[in-house]
Amino acid sequence: HIVAVPPPEDEYADIVSAMPSTTMIGFPLLRYQGSWLLKTWVTGVLSVQRRFAPRPDDVLLASLPKCGTTWLKSLAFSTMARAAYPPSAADHPLLRLNPHQCVPFLDDLFSSGEATKAVEALPSPRLMNTHMHHSLLPPSVTAGKCKIVYVCRDPKDGLVSMWYFAKSIMPAGSTYTFSDMFEHACHGETPNGPIWDNILSYWRASRAHPDKVLFLRYEEMLLDPGHAVTNLARFLGVPFTAAEEAEGTSADIVELCSFKAMKVLPANNTGTFTMLGFPHRSLFRKGVAGDWVDHMTPEMARRFDGIVHEKLRGSGLTF
Ligand code: A3P
């Protein structure tokens, strides 16, 4: 007995049409449960909330856009799949596929009426990602049904990264400037913003449930990727064995997923993201910390840091 699932865009039309809206870098954003969502992902988010059924061995990667999602996907995929695909193998999937083709993105996937079936068909343990605030995730997920790994980045670098990413598909002749985007960001109007609320939601969850939510920092991962991978494997319940340590498995994962190695792969230089039409190559720009100094005036940086500092006050998290 097959019941046709209506496309979410029809099912949620009334809810979506009532959401406040704005536009940032030409992208429509809709306000939903305290978060600004890219319009194209709204039905997906609504559908994840209603239809996603987590399994205890699911792993959900979470992040703000432009804060290390692609890297985290590569690291988690190669760590979890290392029995089937040793990281030094010449035919490793990450050598021929973009990392986003290896780890499904729930917020986008669930905007299709067929998504529930596709996600249910994935073998366990499933590895998926989201940009949703922790507070927007379905209650079964926030109650700790599955594990979550969050990557956090200095928001100023995230903004610079978003600027270049957006520029890669901005219409020629657009008059929208970095300062315009910065102004939106100061008011919390960025995809999956406010930035501070997204970060804080996972920070608090990680403090409350450290066995269920791992909070990583992009800058620390850059400084010591080997430690990040070891930590990640342990958290995911697949620590490196002594034999793997002796063989250098974690170092192989670090190398496979390094910015330098990934940036030159054909899979990361050709083709476009199915969602939004971004070229794959726009995912690999500089991969460093502190690039904001070349894009923000000291005044802009002071203003943004001040806002973030105020929002994070008392949380124990600082930048
Ligand atoms: P920059 O634009 O500052 O270079 P996301 O994957 O969430 O879209 O984030 C993209 C940012 O992560 C980009 O930052 C990109 O260069 C960086 N990045 C992508 N792959 C990386 C890797 N393997 N190691 C470190 N940084 C990486």
Boltz pocket constraint, residues with backbone or C-beta under 6 A from the ligand:
constraints:
  - pocket:
      binder: B
      contacts: [[A, 63], [A, 64], [A, 65], [A, 66], [A, 67], [A, 68], [A, 69], [A, 70], [A, 71], [A, 157], [A, 160], [A, 161], [A, 162], [A, 164], [A, 257], [A, 258], [A, 259], [A, 260], [A, 262], [A, 282], [A, 283], [A, 284], [A, 285], [A, 286], [A, 287], [A, 288], [A, 291]]
      max_distance: 6.0
